Amino acid sequence: MADNSRPARPVLGQNQYGKAENRVVRITRDGATHHIKDLNVSVSLSGDMDEVHYSGSNANVLPTDTTKNTVYAFAKEYGIESAEQFGIHLARHFVTSQEPIHRARIRVEEYAWERIEHSGKGAHSFVRRGQETRLTQITYDGSTWEVVSGLKDLTVMNSTDSEFWGYVKDKYTTLPEAYDRILATEVSGRWRFNWTDDEQQTPDWDESYAQIKAHLLRAFAETYSLSLQQTLYAMATRIIDHRDEIDEVRFSLPNKHHFLVDLEPFGLKNDTADGAVYFAADRPYGLIEATVLRDGCEAKIPADLTNL
């Protein structure tokens, strides 16, 4: 007898949708003095979305074009106090205004501008600051918040006070031990706030960011480094020790190698003690990554920061 039964329909797993990379620039005028907030905002929504996948019914779907419009309308209506606060406004709106939406994730990149000093009237001229990009990710499920902020593309260097020796050697090892080397990296970091519900006092987001950046830079500068791993741990530990609002820090640090150039063929000694010449190699590079936690806390930042 033929078996005419059909196989069970595949089950839909995790899904989300939204509008990515909405560029919004908000100019606030304080008389002749202007202020800029320059953001790149991505919205992802999830919830009761099975039918749009199974049958194509859009009955529960808020158009992605609407989420884009909301970003711009909120920038005008509420202003942009900080990247974090703007993301919180958006996440709360999407979850509380649309019953099928159970969870909202808002990702924000913030680009910094600084004033151009000049002798003319007004303060409305700016130059894009060429350091880091500020980041935040806001996730809200109707009751609980998760705020993970951070930065990327912050390039730092110590021209001395770094060594690398005593490592494992095998027949493929050619790297000479270094007792005075350049240590350079391009910092990509995330830190998770322990603010999780509206009953708690909200952190001062801008002050927190400024202080965390200052602490990681100070730890980088003040650590006599025997490995980039040691420096990473010192940077994260200083943040946790000095900022009570942070429970978890994760860094991804590429080692921006600087190799001494062999100048002996030209009769020149390339000695670090006399001031040396280096070749700056962009790839391949060592990549050092780690999470540091406040004692008793659980890791929640993804190990792969490209997924955050």
C-alpha positions as CSV (number, residue, x, y, z in Angstrom):
1,M,0.0,0.0,0.0
2,A,1.4,3.3,-1.1
3,D,2.3,5.8,1.7
4,N,0.7,9.1,0.5
5,S,1.5,11.0,3.7
6,R,3.4,14.2,3.2
7,P,6.5,15.1,5.1
8,A,6.0,17.6,7.9
9,R,6.5,21.2,6.8
10,P,9.8,22.7,7.8
11,V,9.6,24.9,11.0
12,L,10.5,28.5,10.8
13,G,13.4,29.5,13.1
14,Q,14.7,32.8,14.3
15,N,13.8,35.7,12.0
16,Q,13.9,39.4,12.0
17,Y,13.4,42.3,9.5
18,G,13.8,46.0,9.4
19,K,15.6,48.9,7.7
20,A,19.4,49.0,7.8
21,E,21.7,52.0,7.8
22,N,19.4,55.0,8.0
23,R,21.7,57.9,7.8
24,V,20.3,60.8,9.9
25,V,22.0,64.1,10.7
26,R,20.4,66.4,13.2
27,I,21.5,70.1,13.4
28,T,20.5,71.9,16.6
29,R,20.8,75.7,16.6
30,D,21.7,77.6,19.7
31,G,21.7,81.1,18.2
32,A,24.7,81.3,16.0
33,T,26.2,78.2,17.6
34,H,25.2,74.9,15.9
35,H,25.5,71.3,17.2
36,I,25.7,68.2,15.1
37,K,24.6,64.6,15.7
38,D,25.5,62.3,12.8
39,L,24.1,58.7,13.1
40,N,23.8,55.6,11.1
41,V,20.7,53.7,12.5
42,S,19.7,50.1,11.8
43,V,16.3,48.7,13.0
44,S,15.6,45.0,13.3
45,L,12.1,43.8,14.5
46,S,10.9,40.3,15.4
47,G,7.8,38.7,16.9
48,D,4.6,37.1,15.5
49,M,5.9,36.9,11.9
50,D,5.3,33.3,11.0
51,E,2.5,33.9,8.5
52,V,4.5,36.4,6.4
53,H,7.0,33.6,5.8
54,Y,4.6,30.7,5.4
55,S,1.8,32.3,3.3
56,G,3.1,35.8,2.4
57,S,0.4,37.5,4.5
58,N,1.6,41.0,5.5
59,A,-1.1,41.5,8.2
60,N,1.5,41.7,11.0
61,V,4.2,43.5,9.0
62,L,5.1,47.1,9.7
63,P,6.8,48.2,6.5
64,T,10.5,48.8,6.6
65,D,9.9,52.1,5.0
66,T,7.8,53.0,8.0
67,T,10.7,52.2,10.3
68,K,12.9,54.5,8.2
69,N,10.4,57.3,8.5
70,T,10.2,56.8,12.3
71,V,13.9,57.2,12.6
72,Y,13.8,60.6,10.9
73,A,10.6,61.7,12.7
74,F,12.0,60.8,16.1
75,A,15.2,62.7,15.4
76,K,13.1,65.8,14.8
77,E,10.4,65.2,17.5
78,Y,12.7,64.1,20.4
79,G,16.1,65.2,19.3
80,I,19.2,63.1,19.7
81,E,20.5,63.3,23.3
82,S,22.9,60.4,22.8
83,A,23.2,57.4,20.6
84,E,21.9,55.2,23.4
85,Q,19.0,57.3,24.4
86,F,17.9,57.7,20.8
87,G,18.0,53.9,20.4
88,I,16.0,53.4,23.5
89,H,13.3,55.8,22.3
90,L,13.0,53.8,19.0
91,A,13.1,50.3,20.6
92,R,10.4,51.2,23.1
93,H,8.2,52.7,20.4
94,F,8.3,49.7,18.0
95,V,7.6,47.2,20.8
96,T,4.8,49.1,22.6
97,S,3.0,50.5,19.5
98,Q,2.8,47.3,17.4
99,E,1.3,44.2,19.1
100,P,2.9,41.6,16.8
101,I,6.4,43.1,17.4
102,H,7.8,41.5,20.6
103,R,11.5,42.5,20.3
104,A,13.3,45.4,18.8
105,R,17.1,45.7,18.2
106,I,18.5,49.1,17.3
107,R,22.1,49.5,16.2
108,V,23.6,52.9,16.0
109,E,27.0,54.2,14.7
110,E,27.8,57.8,15.6
111,Y,30.3,59.9,13.7
112,A,32.0,62.7,15.6
113,W,32.6,66.2,14.3
114,E,34.6,69.0,15.9
115,R,34.4,72.7,15.3
116,I,36.7,74.6,13.0
117,E,38.0,77.6,14.8
118,H,37.9,80.8,12.7
119,S,37.6,84.5,13.0
120,G,34.3,84.9,11.3
121,K,30.9,85.1,12.9
122,G,29.0,82.1,14.2
123,A,30.1,78.6,15.2
124,H,28.7,76.5,12.4
125,S,31.8,75.1,10.6
126,F,33.0,71.5,11.4
127,V,35.6,69.0,10.4
128,R,34.9,65.3,10.6
129,R,36.9,63.9,13.5
130,G,39.2,61.1,12.1
131,Q,39.4,58.9,15.2
132,E,36.9,56.2,16.2
133,T,33.3,55.5,15.4
134,R,31.0,55.2,18.4
135,L,28.7,52.3,18.5
136,T,25.6,51.1,20.5
137,Q,23.1,48.3,20.2
138,I,19.8,48.6,22.1
139,T,17.6,45.5,22.5
140,Y,14.2,45.6,24.1
141,D,11.5,42.9,24.6
142,G,8.9,44.9,26.3
143,S,10.2,44.4,29.8
144,T,14.0,44.0,29.7
145,W,16.7,46.2,28.2
146,E,20.2,45.2,27.0
147,V,22.5,48.0,26.1
148,V,25.9,47.2,24.6
149,S,28.0,50.1,23.5
150,G,31.5,50.4,22.1
151,L,33.8,51.8,19.4
152,K,35.8,50.7,16.4
153,D,38.6,52.1,14.3
154,L,40.5,53.6,17.2
155,T,44.2,53.3,16.2
156,V,46.8,53.5,19.0
157,M,50.5,53.0,19.3
158,N,53.2,52.7,21.9
159,S,56.6,53.3,20.3
160,T,58.4,51.5,23.2
161,D,57.6,49.8,26.5
162,S,56.6,46.6,24.7
163,E,58.4,43.2,24.4
164,F,57.7,39.8,23.0
165,W,59.9,36.9,24.0
166,G,59.8,33.5,25.7
167,Y,57.2,32.1,23.3
168,V,56.9,28.5,22.0
169,K,59.3,27.8,19.1
170,D,59.2,24.9,16.6
171,K,60.8,24.3,13.2
172,Y,58.6,26.8,11.5
173,T,59.4,29.7,13.9
174,T,61.4,32.5,12.3
175,L,60.3,35.5,14.4
176,P,63.2,36.9,16.5
177,E,62.5,37.7,20.1
178,A,61.9,41.4,20.7
179,Y,62.9,43.4,23.9
180,D,62.0,46.8,22.6
181,R,59.2,46.9,20.0
182,I,56.4,49.0,18.7
183,L,52.9,48.0,19.9
184,A,50.1,49.2,17.7
185,T,46.5,48.1,17.3
186,E,43.1,49.3,16.0
187,V,40.8,49.0,18.9
188,S,37.3,47.4,18.4
189,G,35.6,47.1,21.7
190,R,32.1,46.5,23.2
191,W,30.9,47.0,26.8
192,R,27.6,45.9,28.4
193,F,25.7,48.0,30.8
194,N,24.1,46.5,33.9
195,W,21.1,48.9,33.3
196,T,18.3,46.4,32.3
197,D,15.0,47.9,33.4
198,D,13.2,51.2,33.7
199,E,13.2,51.1,37.5
200,Q,16.9,51.6,37.5
201,Q,18.6,55.0,37.2
202,T,19.6,55.5,33.6
203,P,23.4,56.0,33.1
204,D,24.7,59.3,31.7
205,W,25.5,57.7,28.3
206,D,27.8,60.4,27.0
207,E,29.8,60.8,30.2
208,S,30.1,57.0,30.4
209,Y,31.4,56.8,26.8
210,A,34.0,59.6,27.4
211,Q,35.2,58.0,30.6
212,I,35.4,54.5,29.3
213,K,37.4,55.7,26.3
214,A,39.7,57.6,28.6
215,H,40.3,54.6,30.8
216,L,41.1,52.2,28.0
217,L,43.5,54.7,26.5
218,R,45.2,55.3,29.8
219,A,45.6,51.6,30.4
220,F,47.1,51.1,26.9
221,A,49.6,53.9,27.6
222,E,50.5,52.9,31.1
223,T,50.9,49.1,30.7
224,Y,54.4,47.9,30.1
225,S,53.4,45.2,27.7
226,L,54.9,41.7,27.4
227,S,52.0,40.7,25.2
228,L,49.1,42.3,23.5
229,Q,46.9,39.9,25.5
230,Q,48.3,41.5,28.7
231,T,47.5,44.9,27.4
232,L,43.9,43.9,26.4
233,Y,43.3,42.6,29.9
234,A,44.6,45.7,31.5
235,M,42.4,47.9,29.3
236,A,39.2,45.9,30.1
237,T,40.0,45.6,33.8
238,R,40.5,49.3,34.2
239,I,37.1,49.9,32.7
240,I,35.4,47.4,35.0
241,D,37.3,48.7,38.1
242,H,36.4,52.4,37.4
243,R,32.9,52.2,35.9
244,D,30.3,50.6,38.1
245,E,27.7,50.6,35.2
246,I,29.7,48.1,33.2
247,D,29.7,44.3,33.8
248,E,31.4,43.0,30.7
249,V,34.0,44.2,28.2
250,R,35.1,42.5,25.0
251,F,38.0,43.7,22.8
252,S,39.1,42.6,19.4
253,L,42.7,43.9,18.8
254,P,44.6,43.3,15.6
255,N,48.3,43.5,16.1
256,K,49.5,46.2,13.7
257,H,53.0,44.7,13.1
258,H,56.0,47.0,12.7
259,F,59.1,45.1,11.6
260,L,62.6,46.4,11.8
261,V,64.0,46.9,8.2
262,D,67.2,45.0,7.5
263,L,69.6,47.8,6.5
264,E,72.8,45.9,6.8
265,P,73.1,45.5,3.0
266,F,73.6,49.3,3.0
267,G,76.1,49.3,5.8
268,L,73.6,50.7,8.3
269,K,72.8,49.5,11.7
270,N,69.0,49.7,12.4
271,D,69.1,49.8,16.3
272,T,66.0,50.8,18.3
273,A,68.2,52.5,20.9
274,D,69.3,55.0,18.2
275,G,65.9,55.5,16.6
276,A,64.9,52.8,14.1
277,V,63.2,52.4,10.7
278,Y,60.3,50.0,10.5
279,F,58.1,48.4,7.8
280,A,54.4,48.8,8.8
281,A,52.7,45.6,7.6
282,D,48.9,45.7,7.1
283,R,48.5,41.9,6.7
284,P,48.7,39.2,7.7
285,Y,48.2,40.3,11.3
286,G,47.8,38.7,14.7
287,L,44.3,39.1,16.1
288,I,43.9,39.1,19.9
289,E,40.3,38.8,21.3
290,A,39.0,38.3,24.8
291,T,36.1,39.1,27.2
292,V,36.6,40.4,30.7
293,L,33.8,40.1,33.2
294,R,32.9,41.6,36.5
295,D,33.2,38.8,39.1
296,G,29.9,36.8,39.2
297,C,28.6,38.1,35.9
298,E,27.7,36.1,32.8
299,A,29.2,36.7,29.3
300,K,26.5,37.9,26.9
301,I,28.5,39.9,24.2
302,P,29.0,37.6,21.2
303,A,32.5,36.3,20.7
304,D,32.3,37.4,17.1
305,L,31.9,41.2,17.1
306,T,31.0,41.2,13.5
307,N,27.7,39.8,14.6
308,L,27.1,42.7,17.0
